[in-house]
Amino acid sequence: MPDRNKGSQDRRAPKGYAGPVEKPRESRAARSKASPARLAALDVVRTVREREAFAQDVIGKRIDSSALSPEDRSFATLLALGVVSSAGTLDDVLDRALSKPTDVQPDVRDALRLSVYEIIFLNKTPHAAVDQGVELVRSFAPRAAGLANAVLRKVVALRASFPFGDPTRDVEALARLHAFPVWLARKLVLDLGPQAALDFMRASNEPAPLFVAANAAKADEAAVAAAFAKAGESTQPVEIDGVPVPGCLRVKDNRALLLPQVKQLFVQGKILVSDAASQLVAASVLPQNKPASLLEVGAGRATKTILLQSAAQRTWGSQIESYVTLDNHGFKTKLLLERAERYGSCVSEALTGDALALGNVVRGRLFDVVFIDAPCSGLGTLRRHPEIRWRLQPEDVAAFAKTQLGMLRAAAGHVTPGGTLAYATCTVTCEEDNQTVKAFLASEEGQRFQLAPIAGRSCLATRLAPGSSDAHFAVRFTRVS
């Protein structure tokens, strides 16, 4: 974990220095004129940067459980997610307003980003945005308040010309308009086509809808819906492209998760939060007849494990008895077993090992189903993981694709004749989806397989749209020899 103070000014007095020392961040913030919501958002943004943390995790600890009013929590969350998702574009705007961009300390830049986001993307009143931005900076770096005032006034002047080009003709302007790295905007246009790429970028900046899965091992969908209704929250069943998602409910208000009655459903293992597309993948990769054995590769923290066994319970009235999981991190394996027990999901073996050397982990064993929940760029989940777009690099996509193909080839020898090999990602790049599938089928190992229908089509590929599920991809192969 990076040093929390890395990149920040040393606030200790030099040896022998008798002058004033800046007071600790917390005591200054307590007397700041910046709004509580903005101070909370700044805390999240700074923590995400300094610790390379995930924004949603930090929000859960710093905002959702805070003493802020519901309105302030909502605004703080909006600001924090907005700044994290548009950080590179905000820096582009800031650097145009700064004489020496490299002279601005990281924590000052964090505060300025919040105000730039309000000015550029929320179209807030300039006076209020500038005033609050100055107060944010003053809360921990009083000497930089004058700089903040001057820079933010320049940003207000720049707003009229943003995104600094015609987004219908200039891909760099298009990327800035939707707060995407230029390389990624170009790639989306190439892979998806101009209109689909535009739709994807727009939807990526929308709030993520809330879906829950009813765990069939503990409760049915009707009972879960009734429990939400009793708590005063409405839910509705979900379809994706006309295909019903069994056990999936959309919850209208995200704040419902904070209700005691709903929290109890989690404690009892009756529901879990999972995107609707992820639930559809789990329901669709299983074969028509109940398998005697299943190997889940890339099992992580057991979300797909719970969904797959729930689907088995819902479909056949009982779970898959020989259910083996594999992940390359021991701490995840431990957490998987804990969650599986709480949710009543049968796991006969939980293995830790390298999926690229699967033969060394499950020597000579064959399974009726091998499901690979592949590591990927995660672009289909940008609404939930906004930090991805600025952390991801072009070479990462090729690296993921290489790993994914290696996992498929390693798994192929562990599928029974006539059995199922399933592959899923939560991204939209051609390299990681269609091209990986084609490369596998063209490989020596893949020649023993053919594509099988999934959810009534050759592949399952959901796309982002306002209010939609995330973008996921999945295919099923059948071993024919």
N, C-alpha and C positions, 0 to 999 in steps of 0.2 A: 504494500500500500504506500503510495507517495506520501512524503512528509506534508502534513497539513499546512505548514507555513512556507512551503517551497514557493518561490516566486514573489513572496510578500516582503515588504519592508521590515527590517529588524526594528522592533519598537523598544528595545532595551537601550538605556543611555550608555554611550561609550564610557570606558574607564576614565574617571577623573572629570567627567562632564557634569557641571552643576546646574545646567539649564533645565527647562521643563521637559518632561517626558510625556508623550501622548498616552492618554488613559486607555485601559483595556477596552476592546471592541464592545463587550457587553454593556459596560456602564455608560459608554457614550451613546450606544443605540437606545438605551432605556430612556434617554432624554431627547432623542431625535424628534424632529418635526416631520420626518417621513412617516407615511401611514404604516400601521402594523402589517397590512397585507404586503406592502412592498418590502418591508424589512424581512418578512418571512420568506418571500420569493427570493430575495437576495441571498439569504442563508442557504436556500436550496441550490441556487445557481453556483454559489461559491463551493459548496460541498461536492457537487457533481464534478466540477472542474478539478478541485484539489485532490479528491480521492478516486477520480475516474469511476464514480458511482453511477448507478442507474437512477434517473430522475424520479420515476414512480416509487422506487423504494425509499428515497429520501423524503419525498412528499408524504408518504405514509407515516414516517416517523416524526417529521418536523411540522407538518401542516395538519394532516387529518386528525392527529391526536392532540392538537394544540388547543389553547383557550380562546382562539379567534372565533368571532361570530361566523355563522354559516356563510354569510355574504363575503366576509373577508377571506375565509378559507377558499371559497370559489374563485375569487379574484387572484389570490396568491397562487393558486394552482394554475390558472390561466396564464399568468405572467411567467411563472417558472417553466412550464412546459413550452410556452411560446419562445422564450429566450434560448432554452436549450436546443430547440428544434431549428432555430434560425441564427445560431451563433455566428457562423461564418459570414452570412450576409450582413448581420449587424456590425461585424468587424470591418467589412468592406465600407459601409457607410461611415463608421467612426473614423477609419483611416483617411477618408477624404476630408474630414473636418479637423484632423490633427496635423500640426506642423511636423511633429516627430512621433509617429505612432509607437515606436519601440520604447519611448521614454515613459509610457503610461504603465503603471504597476498593474499586475493581473487583477487585484481586488478592486481597484478603481475602475478598470475596464468592465468588470462584472456589473458594477452599479450603473455605469453608463449604458451598457447593453440593455438594461431594463427600460430606461427612459427612451432609448432609440427604438426599442420594440413598440413602446406605446405611441411614439410619434409616427413611425413608419407604417406599422401593421395594425395598430388599433385606432389610428387616426384621432388620438386624444387631443384635447385643447392644448396648444403649444405652451401656454403659460403654466398650466398645471403640471404638465410633463416635465418641463425644464425645472420648475421649482422643486418638485419632488426628487428629481434626479440629483440636484445640488444637495438636497437634504440627505439623500442616501449616502453620497460621498462624504458629506460633512460628518455623518454618524461614526465614521471610523478613520477618516483622513481629512481633518479640518483644513489643512494647508492646501489641499487639492480642490477645494470648493470653487475657487475662482476659475480654475481651469475647466471644471465641469460646466460651469455656467457659460463660458465662452464657447466650448465645444458643442454643447447642446443647442445653443442658439444657431450655430452654423448648420447643425443637423436639421433644424426647423426650416432653414433656407433651402436645404438640399431636397426636402421632401417633395417639392413641386416637380423636380426632374427625375425622381425615382420611378422606374428602375434603371435609369441612365441608358436608355435605348428603347427600341421598339420590340417588345416581346413576341410579336407575330413574325418578326424577321430575324431577330438577333437572339440566339440561344443563350448567350450570357445574360441578357436582360430578362429572358424568360426564367432562367435559373434564379436570378435575384428576386424577381417578382414573387416567386413561390418558395424562396428561402431554401434552395437546393444548391449543392456544389455543382459547378459548371460541368465537370466530367460526368457526374451522375445524370444530370439533365440530358446531356448528349446521348448517354447510353440508353436512357429510358425512351427517348425519341426513336433511336435505332431499333431497340428490341420490341417496343410496343406499338410504334407508329405515333405520329404527331398528336392526334386527338386523344388516343388512349393514354399517352404519356401526360398530356395536359390534365386529363381527368384524374389520373393517379396522383399527380403533384397537388392538385387542389384538395382531393380527398385526404391526403396525408396530413394536411394541416387542420382538418376538422377534429372535433372532440371524438374520442373513441366511444362507441356505444358499449353498454354493459350487457353481457350475456352470462347466464349461469347454466350449469349442467346439473340435472337431477341425477343423483347417483342411484341407479336401479338396485344396487346391493342393499340400500338402506331405505329408499323412498321412491315413489313413482312421481311422474310429472304433475299429476293432478293434486297430490298431497302437498307438493312444494308450492304450486300456484296458490293453493288454499292458505298455506302458511304466510305467504307474502300478502295475500288479500287481508288476512286477519291483522297483519301489521300495518294495514292502510296503504300498501304499495301494489300497483297493478303490474301484471306481467302478460306477455303474449307469446304464443308458440312461434317458431321461426322456420322460414323456408329460405333456401338459397337457390336462385334461378329455377324456382318451381319445385325444388326437391325438399321435402320436409326434413328437418334435423331432429331426430328422435331425442326426447328428453331435454331439449334446449329451450330456454325461456329468455326472452329479452326483458330486462328490467328498465323501466322508464327513467327512474331517478337514481343516479350513482350513490347518492347519500343514503339510500336504503341499506347499504352494507353496514352502516354505522348503527342501525337499529338493534336493540338487544335481542328481539325475536329472530332477526335474520342471522345475527352472530351465532345464536344457538344452533341454527341449521348447519353452520360450518363446524362447530364443535362436535355435533353429532355425526358428522361425515355424510350428511344428506345432500349437500350441494358443494360445488366448487366453481370458482370463476374460471371460465375458459371461453375463448372466442368461438363464435358459431362455426366458422370454417374449420377450426381445429376439431370441433366436435363432429362435424360432417366427415372429416378425414377418418377419424377413429371408427365411425359407424360404417364407413364404406370400404375399408381395406380388408375386412374379414370376409372369408369365402362363404358360399351359400350354405354349406354343411359345417357343423361344428367341428373345429379341429381338435385333435387330441393333444397337440403341443404347439406352443408359440414362443418364439424368441424375439424380444423387443430390443433392438440395438439403438443406443443413444437414449436410454430411458430417463436420464436426468432426474428430476425431482418427483417423478411418478404421475404427472398430470395425464399423459397418454395412457399409462398403465391403468389408472382409475377409469378413464373414458372407455378403453377397450374392454375391460372386464365388465363395466356397466353395460356396454353394448351387447356383450355375450349374454349377460343375465337377462337383458330385455328381450333378446332374440330367441334364445334357447331355454330360458328358465334356469340356467345355471352357468357358473363361470368356467373358464378354461382351466382344467386341473393342473396341467403341466405348463406353467407360465414362467419363463425364464427371462430375466432382464440383464442388460449389460450397459455399463457406463464406464468411462475411463477415469472417473474421479471417485475416490473412496468416500469422500464426505457426501457426495450426492447419493451414492448407494445406501449409505446409512440413513439419510433423510428419506429416500424412497421407501425403505422398509417401514419407517415410522409412519409416513403418510398412508401407505397401503394398508397398514393395520388399522389406522383410524377410520379409513373409508371402507373397510371390510373387503378389500380387493386381494384376491389370492395371488401370491407370488411364491412359487415353489423354490426358486433359486434366484439370488441377486448377485450377479458376478461383476467384478471390476477388472477391466482389461482393455486392450487395444483392438478396436473393431477392424483395423487394417490388417491385423494378424489374428483373425478370428479363429483360425485353425488351431492356434496355440491355446485358446481359451476354452473352446468347446470341441475338443479333439474327437473327430470322427462322428459327432452327433448330428442327426438329421431332425428337422422340425417341419411340421405341416405348414406352418406360417412363419416367415421371418419378416419382421417389420422394421424398416430403417427410418427412424425419425432423424433425418440427416442434419448435421451442422451446416448452416448456410449464412448468407449475408443478412437475412432477416428483414429485407426491405418491405415485405408485406405487412410488417407490424410497426411501421414508423409512427403511427398515432399513439401507440402504447410505449414505444421505446424511441423517443425523439432524438436521443444522443447518437443513434446509429449512423445517421446520414453524414455527420461530420467526423466520426471516428473511422468509418469505412474508407479504404483506399482502393484505387482501381485494381491493383495487383491482388487484393484480397478475394475478389470474385473468382479469378482463375485458380487461386489456391483452394477455395472451397470446392470448386468443380472437380479438381484433381482428387481431393479427399473423398468426395461423394462417389466418384466412379470407383475408386479403390475399395470403398466399403461395399458397394454392390458386387464387385468381382469377388471379394473375400467371402461374402455371404452366400453367393450362388451355390457353392459346394455343400451347403448345409440345409438345403431345401429338399424334402422328400419328392420323388417322382410324382407328378400331378399336384404338388403343393404350390403354395403361393409365396411370392417374394413381393413385398410392398415397399414403396419408396415415397417419402414425403418431405417437402420443404415449406418454409413460410417466406418465399421470395418470388420475384417475377423475372429474374434475368434468364435469358435464353441458355447461357452456359450451364447454369445450375439446374435447369428444368429440362426442357426438350432436348438440348444437346447432350446432356448427361445420359438421358434415356437412350438416345440413338447410339451414343458411344458404347454403352453397356451392351445393347443388342448386337452391335458389330464386333464385340470382343469375343475371345474364345469361350469364356465362361457364359456369356450372354446368349450364345447360339443355341443353348439348350432351353431357352425361354421364349415365350411370346407374350405380347400384351393381352391382358384380359380386361373386359369392361369394368368400369368403376363408376358408381352412381349413374349408370345408364349411358356412359360415354367412354371415349378412349382414354381420357385423362380428366382429373378433377382440377380445374384451375379457376379459382375465384378471383375477382378483381375488386379493387377499392372503388367505392362510390360513397357519397354522403349518406351516413346512417347504415352503411353496409357492414358485413363482416370483414375481417382482414383478408389479405391476399395469400392464399395457400395453394400448393400444387401437390398432387399425388397421382401415382399410377400403381397398377397391379400387374405383375407378371405371373404366368403359370409355367411351371417346369414341365416340358413336354418330352424330355428324354433324360 
